[in-house]
Amino acid sequence: MPGVSPNPETLIAHVPGLRRYARLLVGDVHRADDLVQDTLERACRALERWPETSRQRAWLLSVMHNLFVDQVRARRPLDGAAPLDDALEATLPSRADAARSVQLRIDIERGLMQLPLAQREVLLLVCVADCAYDEAATILGVPVGTVMSRLSRARAQLRIELDEPPGAAPRLHRVK
């Protein structure tokens, strides 16, 4: 359903969320920026399909997902992606609380990169991009039940990766 053509401010408003999702999806800040740029390029070329305001984020995430899948297929087998860029590691703060927070982030990013791609995508869409289950299902082109089962498996696997006890509440828990 076509909507109003986007102005530059509309596209710019979506960039932080797209970058956050892309960075965690691919595990490399430079590849993530390339993916965001490719997403915005493709969106600009498809102005006739630009959705109404309430669906723009989901549409852009769908475009990004499709581009990412195309890139993965073109690059088989997947090359190993570094979980963090060198710049982040070089700027770790020295205070104990900040160090624990950074270590948790490192552990979570490493855990995310260990997840199968299908599970990682669902976890990132729901917990990072703040998509509802039905929105994530639309973006990925799968049923809502598949989103729920992949999310459950991803959370369980991430708990194992983070060495949490089985009954512990997930750190990335968000009820939709």
WOLINCOR-V687374 format. One record per backbone hydrogen bond with DSSP energy under -0.5 kcal/mol. CO is the residue of the C=O (numbers start at 1). NH is the residue of the N-H. Records with the same first field share a line. If there is no record, write none. Layout:
CO = NH, NH
//
This chain:
7 = 10, 11
8 = 12
9 = 13
10 = 14
11 = 14, 15
12 = 15, 16
14 = 18
15 = 19
16 = 20
17 = 21
18 = 22
19 = 23
20 = 24
21 = 25
22 = 26
23 = 27
28 = 32
29 = 33
30 = 34
31 = 35
32 = 36
33 = 37
34 = 38
35 = 39
36 = 40
37 = 41
38 = 42
39 = 43
40 = 44
41 = 45
42 = 46
43 = 46
44 = 47
46 = 49
47 = 50
50 = 3
52 = 55, 56
53 = 56
55 = 59
56 = 60
57 = 61
58 = 62
59 = 63
60 = 64
61 = 65
62 = 66
63 = 67
64 = 68
65 = 69
66 = 70
67 = 71
68 = 72
69 = 73
70 = 74
71 = 75
72 = 75
73 = 76
85 = 88, 89
86 = 90
87 = 91
88 = 91
89 = 92
95 = 99
96 = 100
97 = 101
98 = 102
99 = 103
100 = 104
101 = 105
102 = 106
103 = 107
104 = 108
105 = 109
106 = 110
107 = 111
108 = 112
109 = 113
110 = 114
111 = 114, 115
112 = 115
116 = 119, 120
117 = 121
118 = 122
119 = 123
120 = 124
121 = 125
122 = 126
123 = 127, 128
124 = 128, 129
125 = 131
132 = 136
133 = 137
134 = 138
135 = 139
136 = 140
137 = 141, 142
143 = 147
144 = 148
145 = 149
146 = 150
147 = 151
148 = 152
149 = 153
150 = 154
151 = 155
152 = 156
153 = 157
154 = 158
155 = 159
156 = 160
157 = 161
158 = 162
159 = 164
160 = 163
165 = 168
170 = 173
//
